[in-house]
Amino acid sequence: PVILEIPSDLPCFEELDPRKDVAILSNMISDGGNHVLPVHAEVEGGIFEEKFRELLKNALAGGIKITGLESIKAGLDVGHLTRRKHTMELLPGRHSPCAV
């Protein structure tokens, strides 16, 4: 089976200026391209829930389609993607090994 890695290209809420985070993300997704926002249950479902809801509301109002990674994968020709073997390594600051 093909294991596809689809990287996020948007910053997490906690990486942005809390006074401008929704505006920054809204601007970044307004170009009509495919974007991947990393979503964490403890962040977007917790301390940033209201901001996440505001971002979703802005996106929908702007005609942006919100979907899951399966939809992005379905639109790709995986036969033409670069394939590589991964290794498991313990990265600095991490608790458990990560696929790299």
C-alpha positions as a printed Julia matrix, in Angstrom:
100×3 Matrix{Float64}:
   0.0    0.0     0.0
   1.08   3.56   -0.7
   1.47   5.7     2.39
   1.19   9.27    1.25
   2.53  12.18    3.26
   0.64  15.39    2.59
   2.49  18.17    4.4
   0.8   21.14    5.97
   1.63  24.47    4.37
  -0.08  26.76    6.87
   1.13  27.7    10.34
  -0.6   26.51   13.49
  -2.61  29.05   15.48
  -0.08  28.96   18.32
   2.69  30.03   15.9
   0.94  33.28   14.99
   0.37  36.66   16.61
  -2.83  36.08   18.62
  -4.13  39.53   17.63
  -3.84  38.8    13.9
  -3.96  35.0    13.59
  -7.39  34.64   11.96
  -6.67  37.49    9.53
  -3.28  36.03    8.59
  -4.68  32.55    7.94
  -7.73  33.93    6.11
  -5.41  35.88    3.81
  -3.15  32.88    3.21
  -6.03  30.63    2.09
  -7.75  33.25   -0.06
  -5.73  32.43   -3.2
  -7.97  29.49   -4.11
  -5.2   26.88   -3.93
  -5.08  23.7    -1.9
  -3.85  24.31    1.62
  -3.37  22.07    4.63
  -3.86  23.5     8.11
  -2.47  21.42   10.96
  -5.34  20.92   13.41
  -4.77  19.68   16.95
  -7.65  18.63   19.19
  -6.11  20.35   22.2
  -5.53  23.61   20.31
  -8.25  24.22   17.7
 -10.67  22.17   19.8
  -9.52  23.8    23.0
  -7.9   27.14   23.68
  -8.27  28.39   20.08
 -11.7   26.93   19.38
 -13.43  30.28   18.85
 -10.67  31.49   16.52
 -10.84  28.18   14.61
 -14.6   28.57   14.23
 -14.08  32.14   13.0
 -11.52  30.94   10.44
 -13.92  28.24    9.17
 -16.74  30.77    8.96
 -14.54  33.19    6.98
 -13.39  30.41    4.65
 -16.92  29.22    3.91
 -18.12  32.79    3.4
 -15.28  33.25    0.9
 -16.34  30.2    -1.09
 -13.45  28.05    0.08
 -14.11  24.32    0.17
 -13.11  22.62    3.41
 -12.25  18.96    3.07
 -10.09  16.21    4.5
  -6.77  14.86    3.33
  -8.47  11.92    1.57
  -9.99  14.37   -0.9
  -6.58  15.86   -1.68
  -5.08  12.38   -2.07
  -7.89  11.36   -4.43
  -6.94  14.23   -6.74
  -3.31  13.16   -7.03
  -1.72  10.7    -9.42
   0.27   8.83   -6.78
   2.14   6.92   -9.49
   4.03  10.09  -10.38
   5.03  11.07   -6.86
   8.55  10.69   -5.51
   8.9    7.63   -3.33
  11.38   7.24   -0.54
  11.95   4.97    2.39
  11.6    6.53    5.79
  13.52   5.86    8.96
  12.44   6.32   12.54
  14.5    8.86   14.47
  14.21  10.62   17.78
  14.15  14.32   16.92
  15.31  17.02   19.36
  12.58  17.9    21.83
  10.4   14.92   20.9
   9.21  12.22   23.26
   8.96   9.41   20.7
  10.68   8.52   17.43
   9.24  10.13   14.29
   9.21   8.97   10.68
  11.77  11.02    8.75
